[in-house]
Each structure stands twice: as structure tokens, then as C-alpha cells.
């Protein structure tokens, strides 16, 4: 379950308490434990299966998370050659230029979550997602953009042409804002 910790929040509700009965009735909770998965505020999947062991719950959780939050492939560019080859092969690229450590970055978490959500809702979208922390790659992007790319930076690269992000950098940590930008970026 830890692998999805940035993708969801968990809440617990005791349906034996009278104050919670309306909510439990609304969602049809008949057995315990029941896990209801919400995506963007709407119930996406319900689990009321075997619950003999923690392994039963972990297996079901893994199945549901793969279904509702599929992991999007996000390519990492280590070299300028990798970047140039990828952009040449893929006419639509959404790229995040980030600092290390990437996985501690709020911008990375928002970018990853927004990418996963976008891919889930737009399965036929040809856009590819990528990121880099390499200074040489950032310098190459800056040359192509004809302006200095300050890290962190979200960019859309369509047909080899680099476009600057249209959202303020202070909003890079908000996955919803990043998601709207991804949807509008091409």
C-alpha cells in the first residue's frame, strides 16, 4: 500500500456509531471492513470481499489502485541525447525540469499525480510524460526555448517546439492546477 501513498488518502468511519449511520446507508455499507475508493470526489470502486487476513486486503487494494490510479510511465532524461531522441520520436511531450531529490519535491508529487490522473481519463492521448534533473538537459531546453529555464519548470514540447508553462511556479505543488495545465497544453 505504501507505493500508492501519494495517490490517495485513507479515512476510517465506524458504522456502528449512530452518528455515522446516514453516511453508511448512503454508500451501502453492509459488512466490515468495507473499502470505498473515491476518484475526484466520486465512488469509483467498492470492496466487500474476503477479509480474513491483511494480505486479502492488501491484494484487493493493489487491484483497485491499479484500476483507478494506473501508474503512468514518466521517462527520466539523464543526457541531452536521450532528451533529443525522445522528443524526436514523440511529437507531444509534457516535461518537468526538477531538482534533486525529486521524490521529496512537492512539484514532482503534483506532476506525478496529475500525469496519472490525465492518463487514466485520456487513455488515447498520445502525450508522453518525462522529467529531468540534469543541468545539461535543462541548458539544451533553454537553448531551444530561447530563454532561461528556471528549475522547477513545467514545459510542453510539441513537434520539437518548447512552450513555457502557463501556470505560476508557486502552483506547481497543486496537482489539480497542474492537471488542468496538462489538459490545456495541447
C-alpha distance (Angstrom), angle and dihedral (degrees) to the residues before:
residue distance angle dihedral
X1 . . .
X2 3.80 . .
X3 3.81 91.5 .
X4 3.82 89.6 67.3
X5 3.81 97.1 41.9
X6 3.80 92.7 114.3
X7 3.81 91.0 49.5
X8 3.78 101.1 58.9
X9 3.76 147.5 18.3
X10 3.77 123.1 -137.2
X11 3.79 126.3 -143.2
X12 3.77 130.0 -177.8
X13 3.79 126.4 -143.2
X14 3.81 126.0 -175.6
X15 3.81 107.6 -140.7
X16 3.80 91.1 -170.2
X17 3.81 88.9 71.4
X18 3.81 113.9 89.4
X19 3.80 92.8 -137.9
X20 3.83 90.2 63.0
X21 3.82 97.7 45.2
X22 3.83 95.9 98.8
X23 3.79 92.1 54.7
X24 3.81 92.7 45.0
X25 3.82 90.4 50.0
X26 3.81 91.8 47.4
X27 3.82 91.1 57.2
X28 3.80 96.6 37.4
X29 3.79 98.2 -117.5
X30 3.80 105.7 -179.7
X31 3.81 103.9 154.4
X32 3.75 138.9 29.7
X33 2.89 131.3 -81.8
X34 3.78 99.5 26.4
X35 3.78 118.6 172.7
X36 3.79 117.5 -159.2
X37 3.78 115.8 -170.5
X38 3.78 117.5 -152.7
X39 3.77 124.5 -163.0
X40 3.79 116.6 -166.0
X41 3.80 90.1 -15.7
X42 3.82 98.1 -49.8
X43 3.82 128.2 101.4
X44 3.80 107.0 -103.3
X45 3.81 103.1 172.0
X46 3.81 138.6 1.3
X47 3.80 126.7 -152.3
X48 3.80 120.6 -159.8
X49 3.81 98.1 148.2
X50 3.79 135.3 116.6
X51 3.75 112.7 -24.0
X52 3.76 102.4 173.8
X53 3.79 94.2 122.4
X54 3.77 142.2 12.6
X55 3.81 86.5 -108.2
X56 3.85 90.3 62.2
X57 3.79 90.0 54.6
X58 3.82 93.9 42.9
X59 3.84 91.5 50.6
X60 3.80 92.1 50.4
X61 3.79 92.0 44.9
X62 3.82 90.2 53.0
X63 3.83 91.0 50.8
X64 3.79 94.0 49.7
X65 3.80 95.1 43.9
X66 3.82 91.1 52.4
X67 3.80 88.0 50.4
X68 3.79 99.6 47.5
X69 3.80 101.5 27.2
X70 3.79 105.8 31.3
X71 3.76 113.5 -169.8
X72 3.78 109.9 -109.4
X73 3.77 118.0 -144.9
X74 3.78 108.0 -115.9
X75 3.79 111.9 -172.8
X76 3.80 119.3 -143.8
X77 3.81 118.0 -143.6
X78 3.80 113.0 -145.9
X79 3.81 96.2 168.3
X80 3.79 139.3 30.8
X81 3.82 89.2 -118.0
X82 3.83 91.0 57.4
X83 3.80 90.3 49.3
X84 3.81 94.5 47.9
X85 3.82 93.7 46.3
X86 3.82 92.4 47.8
X87 3.82 93.5 48.7
X88 3.80 90.3 47.8
X89 3.85 91.9 52.0
X90 3.81 95.5 41.3
X91 3.81 116.5 49.4
X92 3.83 93.1 -166.5
X93 3.80 118.1 50.1
X94 3.80 130.2 164.2
X95 3.80 107.9 -158.6
X96 3.79 135.0 -172.2
X97 3.79 117.9 -158.4
X98 3.81 104.4 -156.2
X99 3.80 144.3 167.5
X100 3.78 127.8 -117.5
X101 2.94 131.7 -70.7
X102 3.80 85.8 50.8
X103 3.78 98.2 178.9
X104 3.82 91.8 56.0
X105 3.80 91.2 54.1
X106 3.81 119.7 105.8
X107 3.82 88.0 -151.6
X108 3.84 89.9 56.5
X109 3.81 92.3 49.3
X110 3.80 91.7 49.9
X111 3.82 92.1 44.8
X112 3.83 92.2 48.9
X113 3.81 93.9 46.7
X114 3.82 93.0 45.5
X115 3.82 90.8 47.5
X116 3.81 91.5 50.6
X117 3.80 92.0 47.9
X118 3.81 92.7 46.5
X119 3.81 92.4 49.5
X120 3.82 90.3 47.8
X121 3.80 93.2 53.8
X122 3.81 97.7 35.9
X123 3.79 105.1 42.4
X124 3.81 94.1 163.8
X125 3.81 95.6 47.9
X126 3.82 107.7 122.0
X127 3.81 94.2 -150.7
X128 3.77 117.0 124.1
X129 3.80 123.3 -150.8
X130 3.79 124.2 -138.3
X131 3.78 143.6 159.0
X132 3.76 140.0 -166.1
X133 3.76 139.2 -166.9
X134 3.80 93.4 -179.2
X135 3.82 113.7 118.6
X136 3.83 92.4 -149.4
X137 3.81 91.2 54.7
X138 3.82 90.5 47.9
X139 3.83 88.9 50.0
X140 3.84 90.5 50.9
X141 3.80 90.2 50.0
X142 3.81 89.6 48.7
X143 3.82 90.1 53.8
X144 3.81 91.5 48.9
X145 3.78 90.7 46.4
X146 3.80 91.4 46.1
X147 3.76 90.4 -134.0
X148 3.77 138.5 73.6
X149 3.80 113.5 -82.1
X150 3.79 108.8 -145.5
X151 3.79 115.2 -154.2
X152 2.99 124.9 -92.2
X153 3.79 95.6 45.3
X154 3.79 133.9 150.9
X155 3.78 115.0 -147.5
X156 3.76 137.9 179.0
X157 3.79 114.5 -146.2
X158 3.78 112.3 -166.1
X159 3.77 121.5 174.3
X160 3.79 89.6 -11.6
X161 3.80 92.9 -56.9
X162 3.78 117.0 121.0
X163 3.79 120.3 -140.2
X164 3.78 123.2 -168.2
X165 3.79 118.8 -120.5
X166 3.78 113.5 -90.9
X167 3.79 95.4 -147.3
X168 3.80 126.2 78.3
X169 3.81 114.7 -98.8
X170 3.81 90.8 -121.5
X171 3.82 87.4 67.4
X172 3.82 95.5 54.4
X173 3.81 89.2 98.1
X174 3.83 92.0 59.8
X175 3.81 108.1 87.9
X176 3.81 92.2 -163.3
X177 3.81 93.0 55.5
X178 3.81 90.2 44.7
X179 3.82 88.9 48.6
X180 3.81 91.9 52.6
X181 3.79 89.6 48.9
X182 3.83 91.3 50.1
X183 3.82 90.1 50.7
X184 3.81 92.2 49.0
X185 3.83 95.8 41.2
X186 3.76 97.0 92.4
